[in-house]
Amino acid sequence: MPPQRVFALPRQQSLLLPAVINPFVQDTKLSKAALIKCVLLGILLAPIRSIIAALVLMVTWPVSVIITFRYPLKGAVEPMTGWRRFLCRRVMAALGRAYYFCLGFRVVVKGKQATSSEAPILAVAPHSSFFDGIVCIVAGLPSTVSRVENLATPIFGRFVRCLQPVLVSRKDPDSRRNTIQEIEKRAKSGGHWPQVLIFPEGTCTNRSCLITFKLGAFIPGVPVQPVLMRYPNTLVSVCYCNAALLCLISHCESHGFLPPHIPTDEEKKSPPLFASRVRESMAQALGVPVTDHTYEDCRLMISAGELTLPMEAGLVEFTKISRKLNLKWDNVRKELEGFASMASSCKGGRITIEEFARFLKLPVNPVLEELFALFDRNGDGTIDFREYVIGVTILCRPANTEDVLRMAFQLFDTDEDEKITREEFTALLRSALGVSDLNMTKLFKEIDADCSGFITFSEFQAFATTHPEYAKLFTTYLELQRYQAIQEASPGELELAGQISSEEKQEDSTSDKKDD
């Protein structure tokens, strides 16, 4: 048999792995000394801080009730003025600082905060815990974007009301549009409304990078002031913080107000570009990378856990994958289910070539090895979910056209009677792939949906639609057959044939034709 062709597969740089694989999990490891320190300080400080913080809340809550008494949150809402504004901006801000001080926060502010007319929107990142709310105190209690459900939270819900938040409801299908309209109205009020403070990441991370910014802060096209949050104390547990631990550890926190980012005409027309450039400037100031993860990755992590996969298996950098491959969240979730059927028994949620062959009901052979190599983008000998989604989308589905399927069907249908018998099916695959009759019997029965003893084109097409891996397997087989024929006809032209085939492979890969 002629030597198997081996090509260096072109890979689009923008689809390679991100600098931070999982920005949603914090792996905090404490030394014995640090652990003992936490326990001792906890025994001494936790009761004292809890009592003092409770006393501050007992004073703050009545003040918040007075401020918000009979003041509307919906409809034709106007910003607070007069005594309400004084109590909110002065008294509530002072009590808020006292509360966080009791919890052990020491705040250091760097840079100068712009006025509402200079920068109507404050974009705060990275967002890592519930306690990031301290930035509202530092910024003078600006308006925020908050879920409607937060208003019903005991005690703290009344505090949120004082901020006159832009309310978001997951039950209202028009909520997103209404929220953007309200943000735009306040941002373009010429200083009539206080600044709007937004956490553009939309979810908590471990502060190791900046994930995709949501566009709500950038659609109005007004100047945005980036605000950086840092926790210099390395013992602080982030990403779904343990409140008890924070109460035990006295730590410093610093906020950095960067100069306002005034959008260009190009950025005003393109909110994603505006958001990307603001994020780049913030990441550069923080000294961290950026990734294309987003809240949808969190949802996929939860789905992966429900499918008995490691939760990290669901991370795909959804923003990048959805944009470059034109996939919606539901599409990716469906692909995750298909991946889980292969990888649920695999340790770590990664598929080896043996498991890949077992799922396809085929033995390991040169054709399967080449298909596996196309999926395995980093060459580590396994396929993770991210590689699987990319492979199925850019390799298998484009090869799953009716013309390709018709060609494959005709290749099996040797007597041209518009149906494939078990003998025809087995003979071709045994010759091409070296499979056993037992394996082919299982595969044949799976394709033969009506158990008629033969496969029609409609059954063949239906199976290929739900199993796109087979379409690419077939085209890979044809490429190998053509390559071997060229070798046998002109052995001296092997290098030229390899170049031609490599070019064809590059043309077939739509990912390598897309711009970053």
Summary of the structure (lengths in Angstrom):
residues: 516
radius of gyration: 29.6
end to end distance: 40.5
largest distance: 92.8
contacts: 1558
relative contact order: 0.10
helix: 55%
strand: 9%
